[in-house]
Amino acid sequence: MNRSFLLLVAFLLFSMTLSWSQQTLSISATLLPTFSHTYYTNRYLYPESDGQIVEPVYLSGSRWATGYSAGVSVAYNYTPGWSVSSGVWFQQLSLRQARQPIAGPGTVVLHNRVIRFPLLLNYYSSAQRLSPYFSLGLFVDLPITSRVVVTRTGESTQYLRLLSTPRPIFHGLLGAGARYKLTNRYTLMAQPVWIYKFGQLGGATTYDSSFELSLLTQLAYTF
Protein backbone atom coordinates (compact mmCIF):
# COMPACT_ATOMS: atom_id res chain seq x y z
CA MET A 1 0.00 0.00 0.00
CA ASN A 2 1.44 3.42 -0.85
CA ARG A 3 1.72 6.57 1.23
CA SER A 4 -1.14 8.41 -0.51
CA PHE A 5 -3.57 5.65 0.50
CA LEU A 6 -2.46 5.77 4.14
CA LEU A 7 -2.82 9.56 4.21
CA LEU A 8 -6.33 9.27 2.76
CA VAL A 9 -7.35 6.81 5.49
CA ALA A 10 -5.90 9.05 8.21
CA PHE A 11 -7.72 12.10 6.84
CA LEU A 12 -11.08 10.32 6.76
CA LEU A 13 -10.69 8.99 10.29
CA PHE A 14 -9.73 12.45 11.54
CA SER A 15 -12.79 13.99 9.89
CA MET A 16 -15.05 11.68 11.89
CA THR A 17 -13.71 13.04 15.21
CA LEU A 18 -14.66 16.66 14.50
CA SER A 19 -17.57 18.56 16.08
CA TRP A 20 -20.87 16.64 16.14
CA SER A 21 -23.27 19.59 16.46
CA GLN A 22 -26.54 19.92 14.48
CA GLN A 23 -26.67 16.20 13.95
CA THR A 24 -28.90 14.90 11.16
CA LEU A 25 -29.15 11.48 9.60
CA SER A 26 -30.19 10.64 6.06
CA ILE A 27 -30.63 7.44 4.07
CA SER A 28 -30.39 7.30 0.29
CA ALA A 29 -30.91 5.01 -2.67
CA THR A 30 -27.67 5.00 -4.66
CA LEU A 31 -26.94 4.22 -8.32
CA LEU A 32 -23.66 4.53 -10.23
CA PRO A 33 -23.47 3.84 -14.00
CA THR A 34 -19.80 2.99 -14.52
CA PHE A 35 -17.03 2.74 -17.12
CA SER A 36 -13.95 0.87 -15.90
CA HIS A 37 -10.50 0.76 -17.49
CA THR A 38 -7.95 -1.92 -16.58
CA TYR A 39 -4.52 -2.71 -17.98
CA TYR A 40 -4.01 -6.46 -17.67
CA THR A 41 -0.58 -8.08 -17.65
CA ASN A 42 -1.03 -11.47 -19.30
CA ARG A 43 -3.75 -12.86 -17.01
CA TYR A 44 -5.23 -16.32 -17.37
CA LEU A 45 -8.52 -16.93 -15.56
CA TYR A 46 -9.80 -20.47 -15.09
CA PRO A 47 -13.59 -20.85 -14.73
CA GLU A 48 -15.10 -23.75 -12.83
CA SER A 49 -15.78 -26.52 -15.33
CA ASP A 50 -18.82 -28.13 -13.62
CA GLY A 51 -18.06 -31.19 -15.74
CA GLN A 52 -17.81 -29.22 -18.99
CA ILE A 53 -14.81 -28.79 -21.26
CA VAL A 54 -13.86 -25.13 -20.76
CA GLU A 55 -11.15 -22.80 -21.98
CA PRO A 56 -9.18 -20.31 -19.86
CA VAL A 57 -10.01 -16.62 -20.24
CA TYR A 58 -6.93 -14.72 -21.40
CA LEU A 59 -6.69 -10.99 -20.64
CA SER A 60 -3.85 -8.78 -21.82
CA GLY A 61 -3.42 -5.07 -22.40
CA SER A 62 -5.97 -2.26 -22.13
CA ARG A 63 -9.61 -3.26 -21.55
CA TRP A 64 -12.78 -1.25 -20.93
CA ALA A 65 -15.74 -2.66 -19.03
CA THR A 66 -19.21 -1.24 -18.41
CA GLY A 67 -21.59 -1.80 -15.55
CA TYR A 68 -23.19 -0.31 -12.50
CA SER A 69 -23.26 -0.15 -8.71
CA ALA A 70 -26.48 0.02 -6.70
CA GLY A 71 -27.30 -0.03 -3.02
CA VAL A 72 -28.16 1.93 0.10
CA SER A 73 -26.14 4.70 1.76
CA VAL A 74 -26.42 6.39 5.15
CA ALA A 75 -25.03 9.90 5.77
CA TYR A 76 -24.40 11.65 9.09
CA ASN A 77 -24.28 15.48 8.96
CA TYR A 78 -22.08 16.49 11.88
CA THR A 79 -21.76 20.21 11.14
CA PRO A 80 -23.31 22.53 8.51
CA GLY A 81 -22.09 21.55 5.07
CA TRP A 82 -20.13 18.48 6.20
CA SER A 83 -21.13 14.82 6.42
CA VAL A 84 -19.67 11.34 6.52
CA SER A 85 -21.41 8.50 4.73
CA SER A 86 -21.20 4.77 4.30
CA GLY A 87 -23.36 1.98 2.95
CA VAL A 88 -23.55 -1.35 1.17
CA TRP A 89 -23.52 -1.54 -2.64
CA PHE A 90 -23.50 -4.30 -5.23
CA GLN A 91 -21.32 -3.77 -8.31
CA GLN A 92 -21.16 -5.67 -11.59
CA LEU A 93 -18.75 -4.80 -14.41
CA SER A 94 -18.96 -6.65 -17.73
CA LEU A 95 -16.06 -7.11 -20.14
CA ARG A 96 -16.60 -8.54 -23.63
CA GLN A 97 -13.94 -9.87 -25.97
CA ALA A 98 -13.47 -12.38 -28.78
CA ARG A 99 -12.45 -15.94 -27.98
CA GLN A 100 -8.85 -16.87 -28.59
CA PRO A 101 -8.30 -17.92 -32.25
CA ILE A 102 -7.21 -21.42 -31.21
CA ALA A 103 -10.55 -21.90 -29.39
CA GLY A 104 -12.67 -20.99 -32.41
CA PRO A 105 -15.05 -18.11 -33.25
CA GLY A 106 -17.31 -16.60 -30.64
CA THR A 107 -17.24 -14.22 -27.69
CA VAL A 108 -16.46 -14.32 -23.97
CA VAL A 109 -18.28 -12.03 -21.54
CA LEU A 110 -16.82 -11.73 -18.04
CA HIS A 111 -19.14 -10.35 -15.33
CA ASN A 112 -17.00 -9.28 -12.37
CA ARG A 113 -19.04 -8.78 -9.19
CA VAL A 114 -18.25 -7.35 -5.76
CA ILE A 115 -19.95 -6.16 -2.60
CA ARG A 116 -18.70 -2.59 -2.03
CA PHE A 117 -18.47 -0.72 1.26
CA PRO A 118 -17.91 3.06 0.85
CA LEU A 119 -16.58 5.50 3.45
CA LEU A 120 -16.93 9.09 2.21
CA LEU A 121 -16.39 12.60 3.48
CA ASN A 122 -18.87 14.99 1.80
CA TYR A 123 -19.11 18.79 1.62
CA TYR A 124 -21.64 21.22 0.17
CA SER A 125 -20.76 24.88 0.05
CA SER A 126 -24.18 26.57 0.22
CA ALA A 127 -27.44 26.26 2.16
CA GLN A 128 -29.38 27.30 -0.96
CA ARG A 129 -31.64 24.83 -2.74
CA LEU A 130 -28.91 24.16 -5.35
CA SER A 131 -25.32 23.80 -4.17
CA PRO A 132 -21.98 22.41 -5.36
CA TYR A 133 -21.28 19.04 -3.75
CA PHE A 134 -17.90 17.32 -3.24
CA SER A 135 -16.83 13.91 -1.95
CA LEU A 136 -13.54 12.29 -0.97
CA GLY A 137 -13.19 8.76 0.31
CA LEU A 138 -12.37 5.13 -0.11
CA PHE A 139 -14.09 1.88 -1.00
CA VAL A 140 -13.49 -1.62 0.30
CA ASP A 141 -14.60 -4.30 -2.19
CA LEU A 142 -15.27 -7.92 -1.27
CA PRO A 143 -15.16 -10.05 -4.45
CA ILE A 144 -17.91 -12.60 -4.96
CA THR A 145 -18.29 -15.32 -7.59
CA SER A 146 -18.07 -13.90 -11.09
CA ARG A 147 -19.89 -15.17 -14.16
CA VAL A 148 -18.43 -16.12 -17.53
CA VAL A 149 -20.65 -16.51 -20.61
CA VAL A 150 -19.00 -18.15 -23.62
CA THR A 151 -20.84 -17.91 -26.93
CA ARG A 152 -19.47 -20.43 -29.42
CA THR A 153 -20.40 -20.33 -33.09
CA GLY A 154 -22.31 -23.48 -33.99
CA GLU A 155 -22.26 -24.78 -30.40
CA SER A 156 -24.23 -24.26 -27.21
CA THR A 157 -23.57 -21.25 -24.98
CA GLN A 158 -21.67 -21.96 -21.76
CA TYR A 159 -22.56 -20.31 -18.45
CA LEU A 160 -19.63 -20.69 -16.06
CA ARG A 161 -18.56 -19.58 -12.59
CA LEU A 162 -15.27 -17.89 -11.77
CA LEU A 163 -14.25 -18.07 -8.12
CA SER A 164 -12.66 -14.88 -6.74
CA THR A 165 -9.88 -14.30 -4.23
CA PRO A 166 -11.70 -13.40 -0.99
CA ARG A 167 -9.22 -10.72 0.10
CA PRO A 168 -10.59 -7.13 0.15
CA ILE A 169 -9.67 -4.66 -2.60
CA PHE A 170 -9.11 -0.98 -1.74
CA HIS A 171 -10.01 2.06 -3.88
CA GLY A 172 -9.87 5.85 -3.51
CA LEU A 173 -12.57 8.25 -4.75
CA LEU A 174 -12.79 11.92 -5.78
CA GLY A 175 -16.10 13.47 -6.83
CA ALA A 176 -17.52 16.90 -7.68
CA GLY A 177 -21.10 17.63 -8.65
CA ALA A 178 -24.30 19.23 -7.37
CA ARG A 179 -26.84 18.85 -4.56
CA TYR A 180 -30.47 19.88 -5.03
CA LYS A 181 -33.06 20.03 -2.23
CA LEU A 182 -36.36 18.81 -3.63
CA THR A 183 -38.14 19.37 -0.30
CA ASN A 184 -37.11 19.76 3.33
CA ARG A 185 -36.85 15.97 3.53
CA TYR A 186 -35.73 14.87 0.07
CA THR A 187 -32.42 15.76 -1.63
CA LEU A 188 -31.04 14.71 -5.01
CA MET A 189 -27.26 14.52 -5.48
CA ALA A 190 -25.31 13.80 -8.66
CA GLN A 191 -21.53 13.69 -9.02
CA PRO A 192 -19.14 12.54 -11.71
CA VAL A 193 -16.55 10.57 -9.73
CA TRP A 194 -13.10 9.14 -10.41
CA ILE A 195 -12.19 5.93 -8.57
CA TYR A 196 -8.64 4.57 -8.45
CA LYS A 197 -7.78 1.00 -7.52
CA PHE A 198 -5.05 0.69 -4.86
CA GLY A 199 -5.23 -3.11 -4.87
CA GLN A 200 -5.21 -5.86 -2.26
CA LEU A 201 -3.03 -6.06 0.81
CA GLY A 202 -0.19 -8.35 -0.18
CA GLY A 203 -1.55 -8.62 -3.72
CA ALA A 204 1.31 -7.05 -5.69
CA THR A 205 1.72 -10.12 -7.91
CA THR A 206 -1.92 -9.98 -9.03
CA TYR A 207 -2.29 -6.20 -9.31
CA ASP A 208 -3.59 -4.72 -12.58
CA SER A 209 -3.71 -0.92 -12.88
CA SER A 210 -7.37 0.16 -12.94
CA PHE A 211 -9.67 3.15 -12.57
CA GLU A 212 -13.40 3.82 -12.86
CA LEU A 213 -15.43 6.74 -14.17
CA SER A 214 -18.92 6.84 -12.65
CA LEU A 215 -21.91 9.08 -12.09
CA LEU A 216 -22.75 8.83 -8.38
CA THR A 217 -26.49 9.52 -8.13
CA GLN A 218 -28.35 9.55 -4.81
CA LEU A 219 -31.87 10.32 -3.67
CA ALA A 220 -31.71 10.98 0.07
CA TYR A 221 -34.37 11.18 2.78
CA THR A 222 -33.43 13.18 5.89
CA PHE A 223 -34.82 12.23 9.30
Salt bridges, closest charged atoms under 4 A:
ASP50 OD1 - ARG161 NH2 2.78
GLU55 OE1 - ARG99 NH2 2.55
ASP141 OD1 - ARG116 NE 2.73
ASP141 OD2 - HIS171 NE2 2.88
GLU155 OE1 - ARG152 NH1 3.51
ASP208 OD2 - ARG43 NE 3.11
GLU212 OE2 - ARG116 NH2 3.17
